[in-house]
Amino acid sequence: MAEISFDDFLKVDIRAGTILRAEPFPEARKPAIKLWIDFGPEIGEKKTSAQITAHYTPDTLVGRQVMAVVNFPPRQIGPFMSEVLTLGVSDDAGGIVLLAPDQTVANGQRMH
């Protein structure tokens, strides 16, 4: 990976949000779940799809806080418009594990 400047890093707006709703996304090419996430009054509710089915089901996600990039342009994923990029890391088997604060924070708090 090429090095970036600190100013470049600051351009990426990563915020905490709480999952309000989660649904299966059977139309996706790879197994995924649709998420509706509350990022607080400044940003509001945004939706996304995430390939997180190895460790999560829709019913286990509601109420969970996650971290997401909120300033990418929307992206069409099949019939669904994804507005944010929920962040995660791969486990040893390639399943995605969500990144989240280890304590509850207000929705919309920016990562620094």
Contacts in CASP RR format, 6 or more apart in sequence:
PFRMAT RR
TARGET T0000
AUTHOR 0000-0000-0000
METHOD contacts of the structure
MODEL  1
MAEISFDDFLKVDIRAGTILRAEPFPEARKPAIKLWIDFGPEIGEKKTSA
QITAHYTPDTLVGRQVMAVVNFPPRQIGPFMSEVLTLGVSDDAGGIVLLA
PDQTVANGQRMH
11 71 0 8 1.000
12 69 0 8 1.000
12 71 0 8 1.000
13 69 0 8 1.000
13 70 0 8 1.000
13 71 0 8 1.000
13 110 0 8 1.000
14 67 0 8 1.000
14 68 0 8 1.000
14 69 0 8 1.000
14 70 0 8 1.000
14 87 0 8 1.000
14 110 0 8 1.000
14 111 0 8 1.000
15 39 0 8 1.000
15 43 0 8 1.000
15 67 0 8 1.000
15 68 0 8 1.000
15 70 0 8 1.000
15 107 0 8 1.000
15 108 0 8 1.000
15 109 0 8 1.000
15 110 0 8 1.000
15 111 0 8 1.000
16 39 0 8 1.000
16 65 0 8 1.000
16 66 0 8 1.000
16 67 0 8 1.000
16 100 0 8 1.000
16 101 0 8 1.000
16 105 0 8 1.000
16 106 0 8 1.000
16 107 0 8 1.000
16 108 0 8 1.000
16 109 0 8 1.000
16 111 0 8 1.000
17 37 0 8 1.000
17 38 0 8 1.000
17 39 0 8 1.000
17 40 0 8 1.000
17 65 0 8 1.000
17 66 0 8 1.000
17 67 0 8 1.000
17 68 0 8 1.000
17 107 0 8 1.000
17 108 0 8 1.000
18 37 0 8 1.000
18 38 0 8 1.000
18 63 0 8 1.000
18 64 0 8 1.000
18 65 0 8 1.000
18 66 0 8 1.000
18 107 0 8 1.000
19 35 0 8 1.000
19 36 0 8 1.000
19 37 0 8 1.000
19 38 0 8 1.000
19 61 0 8 1.000
19 62 0 8 1.000
19 63 0 8 1.000
19 64 0 8 1.000
19 65 0 8 1.000
19 66 0 8 1.000
20 36 0 8 1.000
20 37 0 8 1.000
20 38 0 8 1.000
20 45 0 8 1.000
20 62 0 8 1.000
20 63 0 8 1.000
21 35 0 8 1.000
21 36 0 8 1.000
21 62 0 8 1.000
22 33 0 8 1.000
22 34 0 8 1.000
22 35 0 8 1.000
22 36 0 8 1.000
22 58 0 8 1.000
22 59 0 8 1.000
22 61 0 8 1.000
22 62 0 8 1.000
23 33 0 8 1.000
23 34 0 8 1.000
23 58 0 8 1.000
24 33 0 8 1.000
24 34 0 8 1.000
24 58 0 8 1.000
25 31 0 8 1.000
25 32 0 8 1.000
25 33 0 8 1.000
25 34 0 8 1.000
25 49 0 8 1.000
25 77 0 8 1.000
25 80 0 8 1.000
27 78 0 8 1.000
27 79 0 8 1.000
27 80 0 8 1.000
28 49 0 8 1.000
28 51 0 8 1.000
28 77 0 8 1.000
28 78 0 8 1.000
28 80 0 8 1.000
30 51 0 8 1.000
31 51 0 8 1.000
31 53 0 8 1.000
32 49 0 8 1.000
32 50 0 8 1.000
32 51 0 8 1.000
32 52 0 8 1.000
32 53 0 8 1.000
32 77 0 8 1.000
33 49 0 8 1.000
33 50 0 8 1.000
33 52 0 8 1.000
33 53 0 8 1.000
33 56 0 8 1.000
33 57 0 8 1.000
33 58 0 8 1.000
33 61 0 8 1.000
34 47 0 8 1.000
34 48 0 8 1.000
34 49 0 8 1.000
34 80 0 8 1.000
35 47 0 8 1.000
35 48 0 8 1.000
35 49 0 8 1.000
35 50 0 8 1.000
35 61 0 8 1.000
35 66 0 8 1.000
35 86 0 8 1.000
36 45 0 8 1.000
36 46 0 8 1.000
36 47 0 8 1.000
37 45 0 8 1.000
37 46 0 8 1.000
37 47 0 8 1.000
37 48 0 8 1.000
37 66 0 8 1.000
37 68 0 8 1.000
37 84 0 8 1.000
37 86 0 8 1.000
38 44 0 8 1.000
38 45 0 8 1.000
38 107 0 8 1.000
39 45 0 8 1.000
39 46 0 8 1.000
39 68 0 8 1.000
39 70 0 8 1.000
39 84 0 8 1.000
39 107 0 8 1.000
39 108 0 8 1.000
40 106 0 8 1.000
40 107 0 8 1.000
40 108 0 8 1.000
42 108 0 8 1.000
43 70 0 8 1.000
43 108 0 8 1.000
46 68 0 8 1.000
46 70 0 8 1.000
46 83 0 8 1.000
46 84 0 8 1.000
47 80 0 8 1.000
47 81 0 8 1.000
47 82 0 8 1.000
47 83 0 8 1.000
47 84 0 8 1.000
48 68 0 8 1.000
48 82 0 8 1.000
48 83 0 8 1.000
48 84 0 8 1.000
48 85 0 8 1.000
48 86 0 8 1.000
49 77 0 8 1.000
49 80 0 8 1.000
49 82 0 8 1.000
50 86 0 8 1.000
50 96 0 8 1.000
50 98 0 8 1.000
51 96 0 8 1.000
52 61 0 8 1.000
52 86 0 8 1.000
52 88 0 8 1.000
52 95 0 8 1.000
52 96 0 8 1.000
52 98 0 8 1.000
54 91 0 8 1.000
54 93 0 8 1.000
54 94 0 8 1.000
54 95 0 8 1.000
54 96 0 8 1.000
55 91 0 8 1.000
55 95 0 8 1.000
55 96 0 8 1.000
55 97 0 8 1.000
55 98 0 8 1.000
56 98 0 8 1.000
64 98 0 8 1.000
64 100 0 8 1.000
65 100 0 8 1.000
65 101 0 8 1.000
65 104 0 8 1.000
65 105 0 8 1.000
65 107 0 8 1.000
66 86 0 8 1.000
66 87 0 8 1.000
66 98 0 8 1.000
66 99 0 8 1.000
66 100 0 8 1.000
67 86 0 8 1.000
67 87 0 8 1.000
67 88 0 8 1.000
67 98 0 8 1.000
67 99 0 8 1.000
67 100 0 8 1.000
67 101 0 8 1.000
67 111 0 8 1.000
68 84 0 8 1.000
68 85 0 8 1.000
68 86 0 8 1.000
68 87 0 8 1.000
69 84 0 8 1.000
69 85 0 8 1.000
69 87 0 8 1.000
70 84 0 8 1.000
72 84 0 8 1.000
72 85 0 8 1.000
74 81 0 8 1.000
74 82 0 8 1.000
74 83 0 8 1.000
75 81 0 8 1.000
75 82 0 8 1.000
76 82 0 8 1.000
86 98 0 8 1.000
87 98 0 8 1.000
87 99 0 8 1.000
88 96 0 8 1.000
88 97 0 8 1.000
88 98 0 8 1.000
88 99 0 8 1.000
89 96 0 8 1.000
89 97 0 8 1.000
89 99 0 8 1.000
90 96 0 8 1.000
90 97 0 8 1.000
91 97 0 8 1.000
101 109 0 8 1.000
END
